[in-house]
């Protein structure tokens, strides 16, 4: 635990905290965005593969 008695230092510390939080938010947002794009792409590929498998099964029947 960090105790800060002076108001100036507490304000400075708070500003640092918010900057770090904003940076982390930005990093997390970009990370989730890339992950979601990857997930969507992989899902579309799976759907295409499933569709092709279904057509093959229908042809076999």
Helices and strands as residue ranges (DSSP letters): H 7-60
